[in-house]
Amino acid sequence: MSAMPTPPRAPRLWLTDLPVLVVAAIWGSSYLSVKTIATGDTVVPLLVLRFLVALLPMAALVAGRLRRLTLREIRGGVVLGLILATIFLVETYGVVHTSATNAGLIISLTMVFTPLVESLLARTRPSAAFVAAAVLSVVGVALLTQGAGFERPGLGDLLVLLVAVIRAIHVVVMHRMKSVRRTESGALTFVQLATCLGVFVLVSPFSGPAPWRLAATFDGGQWADLLYLGLMCTVFAFFVQMWAVRRTSPSRVSLLLGTEPLWAALIGVEIGGDKLGALGMVGAGLVLVGTSWGRVAAGRSVPAEPVIMPVPETVNANV
């Protein structure tokens, strides 16, 4: 009598979750880097430099894969890239006009907006556990903002709030867009970032100094911040996000990225000199509990549409 076949093992979700948490920490640190090198007049030229730094190494890494893209996939990548360009423009202007801590805390509302956008498109309701976890996390964010000295919202705060909505749309559209579901992640990332660079280059002559003039004024520390923003906060972070969203769900990825305000607060306290206080510490704990609870709740839910796994060569791609 032949032995019964062994059922396939469930995927180890923590192997997907860990890189996303690393991205959350990197993004949490990015606000301080942007505040260090950006002003209201240099946002667009800075973004040109940032994306040049990101695209030059990527071009060498994904050149062979770009040739396999279809016209339909390129069009899908351009659409995603236009959304991404909007995110970077609005977010950078927002960070310039508010504190790094405020920006990191407000942007966490992406984890609330994403399941709402997802549910709206699917015409379903998020689970009660997910909603409760999201509410708990938002309460934690509110306490964090108070503990870090949150002031009356200004223009920068409102811009960052708008970015939280646009980020949610980007994640959900990327998950649902059929034209890019089987597109190799590195090639798709390149198309998105190249689209962003094209937008910033077109806008640059009408906003601030020329990018090369801005670069000439940078010292060693500013160049280090620029390289960090271009390589770690852009290439690495968005590759991981696309890689992860195809293996879980937009809500799960956004909940993990929802720890970003915690990292922003920790980095603000340890490096930026912000004072968190007892209330902020309680808020940080609530963000952790709410995110962990919501992650479990999202993992139990069934996505509205099946997640298409990328081709095997994508899994081993180094981008």
Backbone as a ProteinNet text record, in pm:
[ID]
protein_1_A
[PRIMARY]
MSAMPTPPRAPRLWLTDLPVLVVAAIWGSSYLSVKTIATGDTVVPLLVLRFLVALLPMAALVAGRLRRLTLREIRGGVVLGLILATIFLVETYGVVHTSATNAGLIISLTMVFTPLVESLLARTRPSAAFVAAAVLSVVGVALLTQGAGFERPGLGDLLVLLVAVIRAIHVVVMHRMKSVRRTESGALTFVQLATCLGVFVLVSPFSGPAPWRLAATFDGGQWADLLYLGLMCTVFAFFVQMWAVRRTSPSRVSLLLGTEPLWAALIGVEIGGDKLGALGMVGAGLVLVGTSWGRVAAGRSVPAEPVIMPVPETVNANV
[TERTIARY]
86.1	0	89.4	68.2	156.2	123.9	227.9	210.4	134.2	57.3	-17.2	80.5	58.4	148.7	144.9	260.2	269.3	210.7	117.2	57.2	161.7	151.1	248.4	244.8	361.6	371.2	324.3	258.8	215.3	337.5	329.7	444.2	475.3	600.7	641.7	630.1	519.8	491.8	595	660.2	757.3	877	903.5	1012.8	978.8	850.5	807.3	794.6	748.7	725.4	854.1	962.2	1085.8	1143.2	1157.3	1207.4	1118	986.1	895.6	917	943.4	973.9	1103.7	1202.3	1326.9	1298.8	1212.6	1174.6	1106.2	1019.8	952.1	1053.9	1158.9	1263	1340.8	1370.6	1443.3	1360.1	1232	1145.7	1128.3	1125.6	1116	1234.2	1349.4	1469.7	1480.8	1402.4	1418.1	1376	1280.1	1232	1342.7	1424.2	1535.6	1637.3	1661.6	1754.6	1703.4	1573.3	1515	1523.5	1490.7	1496.9	1637.9	1738.7	1877.6	1920.2	1868.4	1921.2	1819.8	1691.5	1589.9	1538.9	1506	1435	1317.7	1231.3	1116.9	1155.5	1272.9	1316.6	1393.5	1432.6	1519.1	1453.4	1322.8	1255.6	1270	1234.7	1235.1	1377.1	1474.5	1610.7	1667.3	1631	1676	1619.1	1492.1	1430.6	1495.2	1535.3	1608.2	1736.8	1812.2	1938.3	1912.6	1811.9	1780.5	1749.6	1671.8	1633.4	1743.5	1831.1	1949.8	2036.7	2055.9	2134.1	2070.5	1937.9	1868.8	1875.1	1860.4	1846.1	1977.7	2085.7	2213.6	2256	2258.4	2292.7	2184.8	2059	1951.1	1957.9	1998.9	2005.4	2095.7	2209.8	2303.2	2246.6	2168.6	2117.6	2001.2	1918.2	1794.8	1791.7	1903.4	1903.4	1848.6	1892.1	1846.4	1698.6	1646.2	1504.5	1415	1466	1385.3	1347.8	1435.7	1409.7	1293.2	1258.1	1148.8	1013	1011.4	885.4	799.4	670.2	577.2	531.1	472.1	421.7	314	232.5	126.8	186.2	292.4	358.1	423	482.9	546.3	440.6	327.4	219.2	171.7	157.1	117.5	219.9	350	455.6	457.2	426.2	422.4	307.8	192.3	79.1	117.5	178.4	222.9	328.7	416.4	521.5	466.4	358.8	297.9	238.8	176.8	125.2	241.3	349.2	465.3	530.4	537.9	595.1	514	381.4	294.9	323.3	341.2	372.4	500.3	606.5	734.7	729.7	662.9	653.9	579.3	459.5	377.6	442.8	499.2	559.3	681.2	767.4	888.2	853.8	759.2	715	654.6	579	519.1	622.7	725.3	830.2	905.1	928.6	999.4	921.5	787.5	704.7	647.9	699	661.4	784.2	769.7	883.4	896.6	1016.8	1039.4	953	937.3	856.1	709.3	656.6	516.8	492.2	582.4	565.4	559.6	652.2	656.4	533.5	474.7	356.8	230.2	214.2	92.4	85.7	200.7	201.3	151.9	153.5	110.2	-37.6	-113.5	-255.1	-276.3	-170.2	-178.6	-237.3	-204.4	-250.8	-401.8	-463	-608.3	-670.9	-608.9	-666.4	-658	-552.7	-535.8	-650.4	-685.5	-798.7	-930.3	-943	-1064.8	-1073.8	-962.2	-960.1	-982.7	-915.5	-929.2	-1073.7	-1137.1	-1275.7	-1371.2	-1342.7	-1426.4	-1426.3	-1307.7	-1296.9	-1359.9	-1343.1	-1397.5	-1542.5	-1593.9	-1729.8	-1751.4	-1653.4	-1662.5	-1628.9	-1645.6	-1612	-1490.9	-1396.7	-1284.9	-1337.9	-1263	-1305.9	-1306.3	-1388.9	-1398.8	-1264.5	-1191.4	-1061.1	-962.5	-966.6	-875	-906.9	-1036.7	-1077.1	-1035.5	-1056.5	-1019.6	-869	-790.4	-644.8	-601.4	-664.9	-630.9	-665.1	-781.4	-820.8	-721.4	-682	-584.4	-453.3	-411	-287.5	-299.8	-416.3	-436.9	-435.9	-496.9	-492.1	-346.8	-268.8	-127.4	-54.4	-86.2	-24.8	-62.2	-189.1	-232.9	-156	-135.4	-59	87.5	140.3	277.8	293.4	198.7	209.8	203.4	116.4	107.6	235.1	286	407	528.4	528.6	643.1	624.4	520.2	500.1	428.9	326.3	250.8	178.2	190.6	127	7.1	-61.1	-175.9	-132.5	-209.2	-167.2	-150.1	-40.4	-14.1	-16.1	34.4	35	110.8	228.2	307.9	236	167.8	93.4	-18.8	-88.8	-198.3	-146	-29.7	29.8	67.8	124.9	163.3	38.7	-69	-195	-245.7	-235.6	-275.2	-189.6	-60.4	29.6	-13.4	-61.4	-107	-219	-307.7	-416.3	-359.1	-266.9	-211.6	-127.7	-56.3	20.7	-71.6	-185.6	-280.7	-329.7	-358.2	-403.9	-294.7	-169.4	-58.4	-45.3	-53.4	-39.7	-152.2	-275.4	-390.2	-388.9	-358.6	-353.2	-245.4	-128.8	-19.7	-62.1	-141	-187.7	-290.7	-375.3	-488.3	-463.7	-361.6	-339.7	-296.8	-381	-355.6	-237.2	-211.8	-107.8	32.5	50	184.3	194.8	92.2	92.6	206.4	243.8	351.6	480.5	485	603.5	714.4	834.8	950.1	966.8	985.9	981.6	1087.9	1210.5	1316.6	1287.4	1238.2	1206.6	1091.6	990.3	876.9	918.9	1006.3	1057.5	1130.4	1212.6	1288.8	1194.7	1090.3	996.9	929.3	890.5	826.8	921.2	1044	1138.4	1182.2	1195.3	1230.6	1119.1	994.3	881.3	887.2	918.3	932.9	1041.3	1156.6	1266.2	1224.8	1154.1	1107.4	1017.3	926.4	837	917.1	1013.2	1090.6	1179.5	1236.1	1319.5	1235.1	1113	1024.7	985.7	966.4	923.2	1042.1	1161.3	1278.8	1307.8	1300	1332	1242.1	1126.6	1031.4	1032.8	1126.2	1125.6	1267.1	1319.3	1446.6	1567.1	1686.2	1810.4	1823.4	1913.6	1940.4	1997.7	1963.3	2011.8	2162.9	2239.4	2385.1	2438.9	2369.4	2411.3	2385.5	2272.9	2243.8	2347.8	2380.7	2478.4	2613.7	2649.7	2779.6	2789.3	2675.8	2677.1	2680.7	2665.1	2657.6	2795.4	2796.9	2917.7	2911.1	3007.6	3013.2	2890.7	2843.7	2726.5	2600.9	2585.4	2467.8	2470.3	2590.4	2601.1	2566.1	2607	2573.3	2421.9	2354.4	2208.4	2144.5	2197	2142	2156.9	2273.9	2295.4	2204.4	2185.2	2095.8	1952.1	1907.3	1772.5	1754.5	1856.2	1844.5	1851.9	1946	1970	1883.2	1881.7	1809.3	1661	1632	1492.5	1412.5	1478.4	1406.6	1415.1	1533.5	1546.9	1513.5	1584.4	1564.9	1422.7	1372.9	1243.2	1129	1130.2	1017.3	1023.9	1143.1	1151.6	1091.4	1126.4	1073.3	921.8	870.4	726.3	654.1	702.6	637.5	650.7	766.4	790.8	695.7	673.6	591.5	442.3	396.8	254.1	198.8	285.3	240.6	232.9	292.3	294	196.6	145.8	48.4	-72.8	-95.7	-206.7	-168.4	-231.2	-200.9	-222.1	-328.3	-356.1	-245.2	-196.6	-91.1	38.1	74.9	195.9	182.9	67.1	48.6	50.3	1.5	8.1	152.7	234.1	375.1	445.5	416.6	473.6	418.1	305.7	248.1	333.8	439.3	533.1	630.1	621	710	709.7	592.4	597	673.2	669.8	744.9	894.5	939.8	1081.2	1115.3	1025.1	1049.1	1064.7	978.1	985.7	1115.6	1151.4	1274.9	1396.9	1402.2	1516.1	1515.3	1393.3	1384.2	1435.4	1406	1451.8	1601.5	1650.1	1789.9	1886.2	1843.9	1934.5	1892.8	1761	1714.5	1694.5	1698.2	1685.4	1542.7	1441.4	1303	1276.8	1182.6	1142.5	1009.4	1011.1	891.9	799.2	851.3	770.1	694.4	631.4	560.1	441.6	368.4	252.6	295	405	455.9	498.4	555	595.4	474.2	364.4	240.9	190	194.9	151.9	234.7	365.5	452.6	413.5	380.2	337.9	207.6	114.1	-13.3	5.5	96.2	124.5	177.3	268.1	322.6	214.7	132.2	27.1	-75.3	-118.7	-219.1	-169.6	-43.4	13	25.7	72.2	86.4	-49.2	-146.7	-281.2	-341	-328.3	-382.2	-313.3	-183.4	-109.7	-166	-197.3	-256.4	-395.2	-473.8	-610.1	-607.1	-513.9	-503.3	-456.8	-371.2	-321.5	-429.5	-533.6	-641.8	-746	-748.1	-849.5	-807.6	-903.5	-878.2	-876.7	-772.2	-770.8	-889.7	-932.5	-1045.9	-1015.8	-889	-847.4	-723.8	-700.1	-582.2	-455.4	-355.5	-225.5	-143.7	-98.5	-22.4	124.4	182.6	324	407.8	518.5	603.8	673.7	730.3	800.2	919.1	965.1	1070.2	1196	1235.8	1361	1351.7	1228.4	1212.2	1250.2	1222	1246.1	1393.6	1482.5	1624.7	1688.7	1605	1662.8	1720.6	1834.4	1896.6	1888	1808.6	1788.8	1835.3
-119.3	0	123.9	211.1	328.2	429.1	499.2	599.6	720.2	780.2	899.9	1013.7	1093.9	1205.8	1307.7	1361.8	1462	1593.6	1649.8	1775.8	1886.6	1982.4	2090.9	2171.5	2212.9	2289.8	2432.4	2487.8	2626.7	2718	2824.4	2914	2977.4	2995.2	3060.1	3210.5	3265.4	3405.4	3497.9	3452.2	3540.8	3566.1	3474.9	3497.2	3612.5	3634.4	3750.3	3873.3	3852.4	3965	4036.5	3961.7	4021.2	4126.7	4099	4204.1	4328	4308	4422.9	4506.7	4441.2	4514.9	4594.3	4536.1	4608.4	4733.1	4719.2	4833.9	4940.3	4897.3	4992.7	5072.5	5005	5073.6	5171	5129.1	5215.8	5338.5	5316.7	5431.2	5520.5	5460.8	5541.6	5634.7	5592.8	5676.8	5777.5	5757.6	5841.1	5985.8	6008.9	6144.5	6235	6179.3	6257.2	6288	6191.7	6215	6323.6	6318.2	6420.2	6557.7	6565.3	6693.5	6751.1	6662.4	6706.8	6774.6	6729.2	6777.5	6850.6	6854.5	6915.2	7046.5	7139.9	7262.2	7275.7	7373.6	7391.7	7419.6	7481.1	7516.1	7404.2	7301.1	7198.4	7061	7051.9	6922	6850.7	6917	6850.3	6815.3	6908.9	6868.8	6758.6	6758.7	6651.5	6517.4	6515.5	6391.3	6344	6437.4	6398.4	6326.8	6383.7	6321.6	6187.3	6181.6	6057.8	5944.5	5972.9	5866.7	5833.6	5928.7	5895.6	5796.6	5823.5	5733.5	5594.6	5589.1	5460.2	5385.5	5457.2	5391.1	5347.1	5416.4	5379.8	5237.1	5197	5056.8	4958.9	5000.7	4910.8	4878.2	4976.5	4953.9	4836.8	4827.7	4717.2	4584.3	4588.8	4466.3	4405.3	4487.9	4435.8	4452.3	4488.4	4514.7	4396.8	4275.7	4157.9	4132.6	4162	4136.5	4239	4361.4	4465	4426.7	4354.1	4315.5	4218	4150.5	4053.5	4115	4244.3	4309.9	4327.3	4305	4331.3	4476.4	4525.8	4663.2	4682	4579.7	4587	4599.9	4526.2	4534.8	4671.3	4724.7	4856.8	4962.8	4955	5051.2	5042.2	4919.4	4902.7	4960.9	4938.5	4993.9	5145.2	5204.9	5351.3	5407.7	5341.6	5386.9	5384.7	5274.1	5265	5370.6	5396.3	5495.8	5636.8	5668	5800.1	5819.2	5712.7	5720.1	5737.7	5663.8	5670.2	5808.1	5868.8	6003	6103.4	6089.3	6176.3	6158.8	6032.5	6004.9	6076.4	6062.7	6121.6	6274	6332.9	6479.2	6533.7	6479.7	6530.4	6500.1	6379.6	6341.2	6426.9	6451.2	6528.4	6672	6732.3	6866.7	6865.4	6760	6750.3	6741.1	6658.3	6642.2	6773.2	6846.9	6974.6	7072.3	7064.9	7162.4	7109.8	6997	6949.9	6885.6	6828	6761.8	6618.4	6564.2	6425.8	6330.2	6359	6273	6277.4	6398.1	6409.1	6334.3	6349.8	6284.1	6132.5	6078.5	5934.5	5881.2	5961.5	5917.6	5925.8	6035.3	6053.6	5953.6	5922.1	5833.4	5693.4	5660.2	5526.7	5502.7	5608.7	5590.3	5517.3	5495.6	5409.8	5274.2	5222.9	5089.2	5086.5	5203.9	5210.8	5230.5	5315.8	5347	5229	5146.6	5037.2	4936.4	4880.1	4786.8	4852.7	4983.9	5053.1	5062.6	5097.5	5103	4964.3	4865.1	4726.9	4679.2	4709.6	4668.3	4741.4	4868.5	4946.6	4885.8	4848.7	4791	4652.3	4574.2	4438.4	4434.2	4549.7	4558.9	4460.4	4458.2	4374.8	4459.7	4400.7	4469.9	4404	4483.4	4422.1	4346.7	4245.4	4168.5	4256.8	4218.5	4295.7	4299.9	4187.6	4183.2	4279.2	4284.3	4374.6	4520.5	4553.9	4691.2	4727.2	4636	4662.4	4683.8	4600.6	4615.1	4747.5	4787.3	4914.7	5032	5024.7	5131.4	5140.9	5026.3	5024.8	5089.7	5059.8	5117.2	5267.9	5312.9	5457.2	5528.2	5466	5524.1	5534.9	5428.9	5433.6	5546	5566.2	5676.4	5810.3	5824.5	5949.4	5976.8	5872.3	5889.6	5920	5855.6	5884.2	6030.3	6082.2	6220.9	6316.1	6287.7	6372	6361.8	6237.8	6217	6281.1	6296.1	6356.3	6506.3	6561.6	6704.3	6744.5	6671.5	6698.9	6832.3	6917.4	7047.5	7049.1	7163.8	7175.4	7145.2	7061.1	7023.7	7145.3	7146.7	7252.4	7198.1	7275.3	7234.2	7103.4	7092.1	6970.5	6848	6862	6749.5	6704.7	6801.6	6767.9	6701.6	6746	6683.7	6538.4	6514	6377.3	6290.7	6347.5	6274.2	6234.7	6325.7	6294.6	6181.1	6182.4	6076.8	5940.7	5936.2	5809.1	5749.5	5835.5	5788.3	5737.6	5815	5777.7	5650.2	5634.5	5510.7	5389.1	5402.1	5290.5	5256	5357.8	5335	5264.5	5305.7	5244.8	5097.2	5062.2	4922.2	4837.2	4887.1	4809.3	4796.8	4905.3	4899.9	4802.2	4805	4714.1	4568.5	4543.7	4408.2	4359.1	4450.9	4411.5	4425.9	4499.3	4525.5	4397.6	4347.7	4220.3	4227.4	4342.2	4353	4332	4348.1	4335.7	4219.8	4135.5	4030.5	3931.5	3902.5	3806.9	3876.5	4006.5	4081.2	4061	4039.7	4021.8	4147.2	4127.1	4238	4344.1	4301.7	4398.1	4486.1	4426.6	4503.3	4600.1	4554.6	4640.7	4757.8	4731.2	4838.4	4941.9	4895.7	4987.6	5076.3	5018.3	5097	5203.7	5166.7	5264.1	5378.4	5343.3	5446.5	5532.4	5471.2	5548	5646.9	5604.3	5694.9	5811.7	5782.9	5889.6	5988.3	5936.4	6023.8	6111.1	6051.7	6129.4	6244.6	6217.8	6323.1	6433.7	6395	6495.2	6577.6	6514.9	6587.6	6689.6	6652.6	6744.5	6864.4	6840.2	6947.3	7032.3	6975.1	7038.7	7180.3	7208.4	7344.4	7451.9	7412.9	7509.8	7513.3	7442	7433.7	7422	7532.3	7529	7527.1	7510.3	7509.7	7383.2	7387.7	7269.2	7160	7033.2	6924.4	6922.3	6946.7	6942.1	7056.5	7170.3	7281.2	7246.9	7180.5	7137.1	7035.8	6940.1	6837.2	6898.9	7006.3	7070.8	7134.2	7160.6	7223.1	7121.4	6991.6	6890.1	6863.2	6843.8	6796.3	6644.4	6585.7	6439.7	6380.4	6444.2	6394.3	6399.2	6505.4	6517.3	6414.3	6387.1	6282	6145.3	6122.6	5996.3	5982.9	6092.8	6090.2	6064.5	6127	6108.3	5963	5903.5	5763.8	5670.4	5699.8	5619.1	5627.2	5748	5765.4	5695.4	5702.8	5645.1	5494	5438.1	5293.7	5214	5253.7	5175.8	5212.6	5342.1	5384.5	5375.6	5363	5359.2	5220.7	5181.1	5054.9	4935.8	4922.8	4807.9	4804.2	4918.2	4921.7	4886.4	4941.4	4916.2	4779.1	4725.5	4588	4492.6	4512.5	4426.6	4440.4	4563.3	4583	4506.4	4515.8	4443.4	4293.1	4249.5	4106.8	4052.5	4129.3	4082.6	4087.5	4192.2	4207.9	4095.9	4030.4	3920.4	3789	3784.5	3660.7	3662.4	3779.2	3787.5	3864.4	3983.5	4068.1	4212.6	4308.4	4448.8	4489.8	4437.2	4475.2	4428	4305.8	4252.1	4332.6	4361.8	4440.3	4578.4	4641.5	4774.8	4775.1	4667.9	4660	4650.8	4574	4565	4697.9	4760.3	4892.2	4994.7	4958.1	5046.4	5062.5	4979.9	5001.2	5115.1	5170.7	5280.5	5395.2	5439.1	5549.6	5515.6	5389	5348.7	5367	5320.8	5338.8	5487.2	5563.7	5707.3	5774.3	5732.4	5789.8	5749.1	5619.5	5573.6	5644.6	5658.2	5725.4	5874.3	5932.1	6072.7	6097.6	6004.1	6018.9	5995.8	5885.4	5847	5932.8	5974.5	6048.8	6195.1	6216.6	6353.7	6433	6366.3	6438	6470.6	6406.1	6429.7	6371	6432.8	6384.2	6310.1	6179.9	6098.5	6104.3	6089.2	6095.4	5966.8	5960.4	5839.6	5810.4	5915.2	5895.8	5838.1	5886.8	5834.9	5690.1	5652.6	5513.3	5420.6	5465.2	5386.7	5373	5482.5	5479	5382.9	5382.8	5290.9	5146	5115.4	4979.9	4941.8	5037.4	5010.2	4987.5	5062.4	5042.4	4901.5	4855.9	4721.5	4615.5	4629.6	4531.7	4532.1	4651.1	4661.4	4606.5	4634.9	4585.7	4433.6	4378	4233	4163.5	4217.2	4160.1	4169	4284.9	4302.7	4214.4	4191.5	4104.8	3962.8	3915.6	3782.3	3779.4	3885	3890.6	3894.5	3970.9	3980	3847.6	3777.2	3648.9	3542.9	3555.6	3458	3485.9	3608.3	3643.9	3596.6	3573.8	3528	3648.3	3669.3	3782.9	3779.4	3900.1	3909.3	3844	3846.9	3782.6	3700	3589.5	3508.5	3584.1	3562.5	3625.5	3540.3	3598.2	3524	3526.9	3411.5	3403	3432.6	3505.8	3532.9	3407.4	3414.9	3300.2	3266.1	3138.7	3097.4	3182.1	3231.6	3306.6	3436.2	3487.5	3609.3	3590.5	3472.1	3448.1	3465.8	3430.2	3438.9	3565.1	3658.3	3779.9	3867.8	3924.6	4018.5	4157.4	4244.9	4378.3	4482.5
0	0	0	-95.8	-107.9	0	43.8	148.5	94.8	183.1	144.1	118.5	14.4	-11.2	101.6	131.5	237.3	188.7	262.7	218.7	219.4	127.4	124.1	252	298.3	422.3	398.9	499.2	488.9	484.2	406.2	397.1	532.4	561.6	685.4	665.6	715.1	688.6	752.5	859.1	922.4	830.9	737.1	642.1	547.6	523.8	446.4	534.8	659.6	750	789.9	812.9	863.8	769.2	637.9	549.1	546.6	558.9	559.2	684.6	797.6	920.8	907.2	838.2	813	729.6	629.6	547.6	633.7	724.8	812.8	894.3	943.6	1019.8	931.2	809.1	715.3	682.3	652.2	621.7	744.2	863.1	983.9	1001.1	951.8	961.5	848.3	741.8	622.6	645.1	735.5	756.8	809.9	899	953.7	844.6	754.1	644	550	519.5	432	497.5	627.3	697.2	695.3	692	696.3	567.1	453.2	325.6	238.3	276	189.2	246.2	156.4	190.8	93.3	118.5	30.7	-113.5	-135.8	-271.1	-340.7	-266.1	-325.7	-334.6	-309.8	-307.7	-441.6	-550.8	-681.5	-727.2	-723.3	-761.7	-672.7	-544.7	-456.7	-501.1	-542.1	-589.4	-720	-806.6	-928	-890.2	-796.6	-753	-685.5	-601.2	-529.3	-626.2	-730.4	-822.3	-922.5	-951	-1030.2	-953	-824	-738.9	-736.6	-734.5	-728.3	-861	-972	-1101.5	-1163.7	-1135.6	-1197.9	-1163.3	-1034.8	-1006.1	-1050.9	-1045	-1086.1	-1234.5	-1314.3	-1459.1	-1492.2	-1420.9	-1445.3	-1395.5	-1288.3	-1227.3	-1303.6	-1366.3	-1427.3	-1578.4	-1639.1	-1783.9	-1862.5	-1829.4	-1901.8	-1884.5	-1768	-1741.5	-1810.4	-1829.3	-1893.1	-2035.7	-2102.8	-2241.4	-2252.6	-2143.7	-2146.9	-2113.2	-2081.1	-2048.8	-2173.7	-2158.7	-2267.6	-2259.9	-2368.3	-2370.4	-2264.3	-2243.8	-2141.7	-2001.9	-1975.4	-1845	-1824.7	-1928.9	-1918.1	-1888.6	-1957.2	-1931.7	-1786.7	-1735.1	-1595.4	-1500.8	-1528.8	-1445.4	-1447.7	-1563.4	-1574.1	-1489.8	-1493.8	-1411.3	-1263.6	-1218.9	-1079.8	-1050.5	-1148	-1129.1	-1114.4	-1185.5	-1172	-1032.5	-980.4	-842.9	-745.3	-769	-680.9	-684.8	-803.9	-815.4	-734.2	-737.8	-658.4	-509.7	-467.7	-327	-284.6	-364.4	-326.5	-325.5	-423.4	-426.9	-305.4	-282	-172.2	-38	-22.2	104.3	136	38.3	64.5	101.6	29.2	66.7	207	238.2	370.7	481.5	460.6	561.9	582.9	474.7	485.8	573.8	569.3	639.9	771.3	820.7	953.7	1016.6	1134.2	1199	1147.8	1159.1	1117.3	1199.3	1327.5	1414.2	1373.4	1351.2	1308.9	1179.4	1083.4	953.4	970.1	1049.1	1068.6	1138.5	1227.6	1301	1215.8	1143.6	1064	949.5	889.6	773	809.3	937.7	979.3	952.1	928.8	898.8	767.4	691.7	572.7	608.7	727.9	765.7	788.1	809.1	820.7	683.1	602.7	472	375	385.7	289.7	294.1	410.5	411	372.9	400.1	360.3	207.9	142.6	-3.6	-61.8	-2	-48.2	-36	75.5	97.4	4.3	-21	-111.7	-251.1	-299.5	-432.7	-438.8	-331.6	-328.9	-281.7	-234.3	-181.1	-66.6	22.7	142.4	265	381.5	505.8	569.3	622.5	695.9	817.8	862.1	978.1	1102.7	1198.8	1322.9	1395.6	1393.7	1460.6	1394.6	1261.7	1191.1	1224	1223.9	1254.4	1396.7	1491.2	1630.2	1643.7	1572.6	1577.2	1516.6	1406.5	1343.1	1435.1	1500.2	1592.7	1707.8	1762.3	1871.1	1826.8	1704.4	1652.5	1635.5	1588.3	1570.1	1705.2	1806.2	1941.2	1987.2	1959	1993.5	1922.6	1794.7	1720.5	1782.4	1820.8	1883.5	2012.1	2092.9	2215.6	2185.5	2082.2	2041.8	2001.5	1926.5	1881.8	2001.1	2095.7	2214.5	2297.6	2310.4	2389.9	2327.7	2194.2	2126	2105.4	2164	2151.9	2024.4	1987.1	1864.7	1877.9	1777.3	1779.3	1685.1	1678.2	1588.5	1445.2	1372.8	1237.8	1147.3	1071	975.3	834.5	738.3	598.7	579.6	642.2	627.1	678.3	793	849.6	755.7	695.9	604.4	477.7	429.6	311.2	340	457.8	493.6	511.3	563.8	575.1	436.4	340.1	202.8	146.3	179.3	132.2	186.1	309.6	366.8	281.8	230.7	143.9	11.2	-47.4	-178.3	-166.4	-57.1	-35	-35.2	33	38.1	-102.5	-181.6	-319.2	-399.5	-381.2	-454.7	-422.6	-294.4	-253	-310.8	-302.9	-349.9	-501.7	-571.8	-718.4	-763.4	-697.7	-731.9	-711.6	-608.6	-578.9	-680.1	-728.4	-812	-961.8	-1002	-1144.2	-1216.5	-1303	-1370.1	-1465.4	-1525	-1626.4	-1569.7	-1437.1	-1379.2	-1280.2	-1272.6	-1170.3	-1187.8	-1310	-1333	-1377.1	-1362.2	-1401.8	-1299.9	-1348	-1259.4	-1173.2	-1042	-946.8	-974.2	-1004.6	-1029.5	-1149.1	-1257.4	-1377.8	-1352	-1277.3	-1247.4	-1158.7	-1060.5	-976.5	-1060.5	-1155.2	-1239.6	-1321.3	-1380.6	-1461.5	-1375	-1254.1	-1164.9	-1129.3	-1091.4	-1050	-1167.9	-1286.4	-1405.7	-1440.4	-1422.3	-1445	-1347.9	-1221.6	-1122.2	-1164.8	-1204.1	-1244.5	-1362.8	-1460.4	-1574.9	-1532.9	-1437.6	-1387.4	-1320.5	-1234.9	-1161.2	-1254	-1356.5	-1453.1	-1528.8	-1566.1	-1637.6	-1551.3	-1422.1	-1330.9	-1284.3	-1283.7	-1224.5	-1275.2	-1406.4	-1451.5	-1392	-1339.3	-1285.1	-1132.1	-1070.7	-924	-868.9	-815.2	-745.3	-836.1	-777	-854.6	-938.6	-1034.9	-1115.7	-1026.3	-1052.1	-965.6	-948.6	-1057.1	-1044.6	-958.4	-960	-873.1	-726.9	-701.1	-564.5	-518	-604.5	-568	-535.1	-603.3	-580.8	-443.2	-379	-246.3	-133.1	-163.7	-59.4	1.2	133.5	199.9	214.4	282.2	295	362.5	469.5	540.5	456.4	379	292.8	180	127.2	25.8	84.9	210.2	276.2	290.8	328	338.6	202.9	98.2	-35.5	-81.2	-59.2	-97.7	-18.9	108.3	191.7	139.7	106.8	54.9	-79.3	-164.1	-296.8	-298.5	-222.1	-229.5	-131.7	-6.5	94	100.6	106.9	124.1	-4.6	-118.4	-246.1	-309.8	-356.2	-429.4	-340.9	-230.1	-141.9	-87	-39.6	27.1	-67.5	-187.5	-275.6	-340.7	-356.7	-404.5	-301.2	-174.2	-68.3	-59.7	-72.6	-63.4	-173.6	-296.5	-406.7	-390.3	-345	-322.9	-217.2	-111.5	0.2	-31	-102.5	-124.7	-212.3	-289.7	-374.4	-297	-179.3	-102	15.6	50.1	159	109.3	163	119.3	143.8	73.7	98	243.9	306.7	445.8	539	518.2	604.1	587.9	463.3	439.2	502.6	487.3	542.9	694.8	756	902.3	950	879.5	916	892.6	778.6	752.8	851.2	917	1017.1	1141.1	1157	1268.4	1237.6	1116.6	1078.5	1179	1233.1	1329.4	1455.7	1495	1612.9	1588.6	1469.7	1435.7	1422.6	1364.1	1349	1485.3	1581.4	1715.3	1785.2	1773.8	1837.8	1782	1649.2	1585.6	1619.4	1625.6	1663.8	1804	1895.4	2034.1	2045.6	1985.1	2002	1920.4	1801.3	1712.9	1699.6	1682.8	1662.8	1790.3	1907	2033.5	2074.6	2013.4	2054	2192.6	2264.5	2396.3	2382.9	2410.5	2391.8	2512.7	2633.2	2753.1	2780.8	2900.4	2942.6	2851.2	2811.6	2725.2	2590	2538.7	2412.4	2422.5	2536.2	2555.1	2555.4	2618.9	2617.6	2473.9	2399.2	2260.6	2177.3	2201.7	2128.1	2154.5	2280.6	2314	2244.2	2238	2171.2	2021.2	1960.4	1817.6	1793.8	1881.7	1867.7	1884.8	1989.2	2014.9	1901.7	1861.3	1755.8	1623.5	1589.9	1464.7	1466	1577.7	1588.1	1580.4	1649.7	1647.6	1507.1	1445.2	1311	1208.6	1226.8	1136	1139.5	1260.4	1273.3	1210.4	1235.5	1180.3	1028.4	971.1	825.3	766.4	839.9	791	785.1	869.9	870.6	762.9	713.3	613.8	476.6	390.1	254.2	163.1	80.6	-8.3	-104.1	-145.9	-237	-369.9	-412.4	-534.9	-505.2	-575.8	-548.3	-576.7	-490.3	-509.7	-604.4	-714.2	-813.1	-776.1	-754.5	-721	-843.4	-828.3	-941.6	-990.3	-1110.4	-1165.8	-1077.5	-1077.1	-983.4	-988.4	-1106.4	-1112	-1032.9	-1011.7	-934.6	-789.6	-736	-594.4	-559.3	-648.5	-621.7	-676.7	-727.9	-785.2	-675.9	-700.3	-609.8	-671.4	-608.6	-663.1	-563.8
[MASK]
+++++++++++++++++++++++++++++++++++++++++++++++++++++++++++++++++++++++++++++++++++++++++++++++++++++++++++++++++++++++++++++++++++++++++++++++++++++++++++++++++++++++++++++++++++++++++++++++++++++++++++++++++++++++++++++++++++++++++++++++++++++++++++++++++++++++++++++++++++++++++++++++++++++++++++++++++++++++++++++++

